[in-house]
Amino acid sequence: MTVRERLHRESISLGYESLEDALKKNNKEYEKIRNVIRKRKVSLKKALSGRSNVMTGTHATRQEKELIKQKEAETSQRECIECKNYFPLNNDYFVPHKKSLHGYLRYCNECRKSKTLKQRYQITTTQKENIWLEQNKKCACCNIFANIEDLHVEHDHEKSTDNDIVIRGLCCKWCNWTIGNIEQPKRPMSQLDIILNAKNYIINFCDKNDEALVLASQPQNPIKSMHSVKKNNATSYDYILWRDYCMDQADFQKILRVQKDSCAICKTPYSAEKKFVVDHCHEAKNLLKSSNKNKRPRRTSTDIAKIRKSIRGILCQPCNLMIGHASGKSSNDKSGLNRLHQIICYLDLQNSTPEDYSLT
């Protein structure tokens, strides 16, 4: 079988009448397409697309690259291979890319966004704008005004398939990240129970009724320098525990025993394979930050006790990220309680809420 016969069969499988029909509809020449397939070892579908054409830049020969580079240097403009329009060669119109000519992609920003929306969520930029207008230019979850560029497409991972994406709305990045961590697979609790446990977890810290906080607030070694931790052949994680939280492995295990060797929110059993982290109140710890960012302040025994009191518990990584994103910068409530309640309403979980649970 010759090369032309093989390409003829492949073009028929792609929906064209013949190879000549495929070349005519894509404005390609047979010799160039054959060279691209032979040199780059790509399929006919990729060779027919503009991205794999010989003259696009990435797959061009050295002489053709020099011609393109010289033309773009003279005009300071680049042709988008999707819309075929010329735009100034800067960050406002093209995304930086080290391996491309002049360090920018061949797609303009508008075409790149529309292509990403089409591939990931099967919608166009016009459809996204219509959803944004239906939401009154607000986040669908926390109802905060936001530009369309700052909103992410939020969809249902369980109900969505490769051919059908179930889009629930446009959310800010903090709500989108929080929902993503709540919907992590293989969680021992339902989504509603995780949110309610997270709210109680934050409220208990504000009321200072958690037993784990009492254990963490009693410093065993009031004054310990960073160098002494390093000299004792401690692991890197031991050093991080003392540097960030003024605690050691004994304190870590003590809090875990109070939590029954599980995450304080979703009750995921603790294991060495799963990543568990120390959760702390950022507001309480930020009060001890030095005005000089390049130099860490010398800590006294009082500072160490305050840092240890800011520790709320031991969490698995999804729960820790969920609480951190819930108290994002766009939220008026820095504790994250307001956003967690809004997510319950947004995900329509109130129908499965037990009567004895309080959502306020």
N, C-alpha and C positions, 0 to 999 in steps of 0.2 A: 504494500500500500504506500503510495506516494504521500508527500507532505500535504499537497493540495487536497487529495482525497480525504486524508485524516481531518484536516481543517474544515472540509465541506461537511463531513458527518458531525463534527462538533458544533458547527454553526447551526445545523438543523436541530440538534438537541437543545440549543439555546432559544429556539423559536423563530429562526430566520428561514427563508425559503431556500437559500443557497449561500455559499461563501461570498459570491459577488453581491448578494443582497445585504449581507452583514457589513461588508466593506463600504458599500454605498451609503447605508444609513448612518454609519459612524464616521464617514469622511476619512477613511484610511486607505493606504496603498498596500498592495499585497506584499511587495518586497520589504517594506518597513515592518509590517506585522510579522512576517516570517523571521526577520532578523531579531526582533524583540523576543519572540518565542524561543529561538535557538540560543541566543546569548544569555538571556535572563532566566530561561527555563520557567516561564509562566504559562498559564492557560490562555486560550483564545479569548475568554471573557475578560481577563485582566488586560490582555494586549489591546482589546478594542476600547477599553475605558481610557479616558484622558490621562489618568494617573500613570499608566504604564506605557504611554506613547514615547517614542524616541525623543521628541522635542520638549518634554515636560521639565527636563532639568535633572532629576534624580537618575533616570535611566538613559540619559543622553550620552553620546560619545564625548571624548575630551574636547574635540574641536567645536562641537555644537554647544557644549557648556561654556566655552570661552566666548562664543558669539553671543549667547544669552547674557552672560555676565557683563560683557562690554556694553550691550544695548541697555541693560538695566542700570549700569553705572552712569551712562550718559543721560538717560531720561529720569533717573531716580524713581522709576515706576515699575510695577510688575503686573503681568496679566494673570488674573485668576483663571485657573483651568476649568472652573465650573461655570461661572457666569460670563467668562470671556471679556470682562471689563478690566480696565487699567486703574490701579490705585497707587498712591504714594507708598514707597517702601519704608514703612515705619511700624511701630507697635500698635498704632491706632487702627490699622487695616489688616495686618498680618501677625500671626503668632510666631514668636522667635523659635527657631529650630536650628541646632548646630550643624546638622548634616546637610541641610538644604543650601542652595545658592544664596549668598549674602546673609545667611543665617535666619531665613524666614520660610514658612511653609508656602506651598503653591496655592492653597485655598485662602480666600479672603475670610475675614472673621464672620461675616453674615452667612456665607455659604458653609463654613465649617459648623456653625451653630445649627443651621437647618439640617445639615447632613447628620449631625449627632442626634438631634431630636428624632429624625426619621429612623435611624438605625436602632436607637435604644427604646423609644416610646411610640414609634409609628405615628407621629403627629408632625404637623408643619409649624412654622413660626407663627402663621396666621391663626391656627387653632390654639396655640399657646396664648397668644394675645387675647383671643376671645374668652378663654378661661380666666385670664387676669382681669378683664373688664367685668365678667360675671361676679367675680369676688370683690368688686369695688376697689380694685387695686390694693388689696390687703392680703396678708398671709391667711390661708384657709384655716389655720389652726389657732394662732394667737391674735389674729385680727389687727396686726400692726401694719401700717402703710409701708409699702416697699416697691421699688422699681422692678420691672419685669426681669431685668438682668440679675437681680439679687434673689429671685425666687427659683426654687428647684421643683422639678416635676416629681410629685409624690405618688407612688402607685402601690397596689396590693401585691406583695410578692407571692402569697399563697394562691390567689385566684388567677394571677397572670400566667400566660403561656408564651411560647415563642411567637405565635401568630396573633395573640390577643392580649394586649396590655391593658389592665384595669387601672385607669388613672383616677385617683381620688381628688386631686387638686394641686395647687401650687403652694408650697410652704417655704418659709425662710430656712436657712441652713440649720439653725438651732433646732427648730421643730422637726425638720427632716432627719437630722442625725439622732435626735432623741427617739423618734418613732422607729428608726432603723435598729437601734440597740434594744428597744423593747421587743421587737419582733424577731430577735435572734432565735434560730432553731435550737431544738434540744434543750429547752428550759423546763425545769421541773414544775413550774407554776404557769397559770394562765396569764395573759397580758394584763387583765384587770387586777389580779392579785399582786402582780409585780408592781404596778403603779401605786396601788393602795399601800403596800408594804413600804415603798419608797417614800410616800408622804408621811407615814407614821415614823419612819426612820429619821427623817429630817425634823419632824416636830419633837421627837424624843430628845434630839440633840439640843434643840432650842430650849426645851424645858429642863435639860441636864438631868434626865432620869435614867440614862443608860448605864448599866453596870460596867460595861467595857471602858467607858470614859474614865471612871474612877480608877481603874487599874492603870490606864495609860497616863493618868495625870500624876502618878507618884514616881518621881524620878529616882532610880536606884543609884545612878552615877551622876550626881549634880554637875560636876565639872569634868569634861572629857574632851580633849582636843582632837582635831582631825588627824594629826600626826600619830597620836597614840593608837587610834583605830587602825591606821595603816601598818604600824610597827608590830601589831599583834597578829599579823598574817591573816587578817580578816578578808573575806571574799568581797567582791565588788558590790554585791547586794547589801552586805552588812554596812559597808561604807555609806551607801546611798540611804539606808535606813537612818543612820545617825546624822548624816549631813542634812537631810530634808525633814526628818521627823523627830530627831533626838531620841531614838529608841533602838533597841537591839533585837536579836532573834528571840530572846526570852520574853520580851514584851509582846512581840508578834504572836508567839505561840499562846501566850496568856489570853490575849484578846480572842484568838481562835477558839480556845477551850470554852470561854464564855458564850461564844456564838455556836457552840456544839459542832466545831470543825466544819463550818459551812458558811456560805455567803450570808451577810446580815439581811439581805433583801429577798433574793430569789431562792435561798436555801440550797444552792448548788453545793454538793459535797466538795470539800477541799482535797486537792491532789497535786502532786508535783508537776503533772502534765499540764493542768489548767493554770492560767495566769491569774493570781490573786494579788491585789494591790491595797495599799493603805489609803483610805479615804479620809480627807480632812476638810475642815471649813476654811476656804480661801480668805474669807473676810478677816477671821481671827488671826491668820498667819501673816497676812499682808501688813498688819500693823507693825510688825517687827522688821520690815524691809529697810535696808539702809538707803539713805539719800544718794550715796555713791554706788552706782550699779556695778562698777568694776571691782569693788572691794567688799567682801563679806564682813559684816560687823562681828565684833567679839561678843560672844554670848555669855551672859551671866546665868546663875542658877535660876533667877526669876524668869529670864527669857526662855530657858529650857522648859520650865514648868508650863509657861503659856503655850509654847509650841505643842507640847504633849497634850494639853487640854483641847487643842484644836482638832485632835484626831477623833473621828466619828466611829470608825470601825474598819473591818477588813471586808472588801467586796471583790467579786469577780470582775473581770475587765468590762463586760457589757454593762453591768449595773453601775460601775464607776463612771463610765462614759455617759450613761444615760443621765445621771445626776449632774455631771459637769455641763452637759449640753443643755439641760433643762434650765439651768441658771445662766444662760448665755447673755451676751451683752445687750441684745435687743429686748430683753425681758425687764419689766419694771420691778418684778419680784426677784431679788437676787438669790433667794433660797430655792427657787424652782417650783414651789408648790402651785403657783398659779398656772404655769405652763403644763404641769402634770394633770391638773384638773381639766384644762382645755383639751388635752389630748384624749382624755376619756370621752368627752363630748364629740370630738372630731372623729374618733374611731367608732363611735356609736356603741360603746360598751356599757352604757347605763341600763340597757335592757336586761343584762345578766348580773346586775348589781344586787347583792343580798340586801335585805331590809335593814340589817343591823350595821351595815357599812355607812359611814358618813363621807360624803363627797365634798364637804365644805372645808 
